[in-house]
Amino acid sequence: MTRKITRAVTRIREGFGDKLLLGNLDASRRLGIARDYVEAMWLMLQQDELATTSSVPARLIRSASSPTLCLTSWSDADEFVEIDPRFLRPSEVDLLLGDATKAREELGWEPRTTFRELVEEMVDSDWELAREERRALSRSLR
C-alpha cells in the first residue's frame, strides 16, 4: 500500500495520472525499512519474532507524501484520491501491529528511521522513477 501511494503521487506530480485509487483509507499496516530490520536481525541471532510498533493508516501516508512533492495539501486535494471498491478487502483487518518489546528490552533495538523519513525516502525514489519515465517518454516522442 505504501509504495502504491508514493508511486501514484509522484506520477501525478509528473503528469502521468490524476488519481490515486485506494480502498480503505483507515486501514493501518506495519511500517518499517529493511536497514532497521537488518540491524535487528543481526542483533537477534536466535530470536524467533520481530515486529515494529508503528502502524500507519493509508490516509496519513497520503498526507505525508504530498508536501515533499509540492502538491496541494491532501486535505484540500481530495480530487486526487478516489476510493475504488476493487481495492476494498472483504476480510480487511483494520490494524496490523506487532510488539517489538522483546527486541527493545533484550537487544536494545529500536527502529532508527522515522515514519516521516521513510515516506520521504520512498517519495524521493519514486519521484526519480517518475522523472525517468517522463524523460523516456520525451525521447520516444522525438
N, C-alpha and C positions, 0 to 999 in steps of 0.2 A: 504494500500500500504506500509506504513512504517514498520509495523510488518512483512509483507511478505518479505521485503528486509532484515531486520535484522535476521529473522529466516533463510532465504536462505544462507546468508553469513556465519552464524555460522555453519550451516550444511555442507557447502563447506569446512570450516576450519577443521571440524571434520571428513571429508572424506565421508560424506553421499550424496554427489552430486557434480556436476561440473558446473552447470549452474544456473543462476538467470534469470528466464523468466519474462520479463516485457513487457508492452505495450508502452505507450508514456512516454519517459524519461523526457520530458519537462513539463508534467502536474504538476501543483503545487497544494497542498492541505493544508488546515489549519492544524496547528500542535500545540498541547498543551498536557498537562499532567493533570490527574484528580486532583491531590492535589492543583494545581493552580486554577482550576475551583471551587473546593470545597470552597476554601478561598473566591473566588469571589461571589459564591452563598450565602455564609454566609453574606458577605458584602452587597449584592444587595437587599436582602429581597424582596421587591415588584417590582423590575425592570423587564421589560419584555424581554430584549435581552442582550446577551453577546457573544462576539466573540474575537478570538485572532487577532492580527495584524501581525502575522507571517505566511507565507506560503512558503513551501519549495518544489522544484521540486525533483522528484524521483532520478534524476541524482546526486543531492547533498547529499541526504540521503545515496545513494550507496557509494559515496566517503567518507562520514563521518564514515561509518560503518567499512571500511576495516582497517584503522590504528590500531584500538583497537584490532583487531584480528591478527595483524602482517601479513596480506595478502599483496601481492604486491600492490603497488598503483593502484587504479582502472583505472587511466588514462593510465596505461601501461598494464592493465589486462583485456582488453575487451573480452578476450576469456571466461571469466566467465559469461558475460552478453549476453543474446540473446533476441532480440525483437521477441515476439510471437504474431502474428496477433489476436489470440484469446483474448488477453488482451487489445486490442485497442477498445475503446468505440466509437460507431458511433456518439454519441452526446457529445463527450468529451468537457468539459469546461476547457480551458487552465489554468484559475486562479480562485481559490475559496479562498476568503479572507474576513474576517469580519472587522468591525470597532469597536474597543474597546474604542473609545474616551470617550463615556458617562461613562463607568465604571472607566476609568482613572480620568476623571475630577470630577465626582460626588462622587466616592467612594475612590479615591486614590489607585485604584487597578491596578497592572501590573503583568503579569506572572513573577515568580521568576526563573523558570527553563529555561536555555538557550537551544537553538537548540542542541548544542554540548552535553550538559549534558543529555538531553532527549535521544539522539541517543546512548550515552554511556550506560545509564541505560538499554535501550532496548537490546543492544548488550550483555551486561553482563547477563541479564536474559535469553535471547535466547541461549547464549553460554552455560550456565549451563544446559538448556534443551537438547542441542545437546550432551553435555558430558554425561548426564544421559542416553540418547538414546544409545550412544556408549557403556556405561557400561552395560546396559540391554542386548544389543546385544551380548557382550562378555560373559555374564553369560549364555545366552541361547545357546551359541555355545560350552560350556564346557561339 
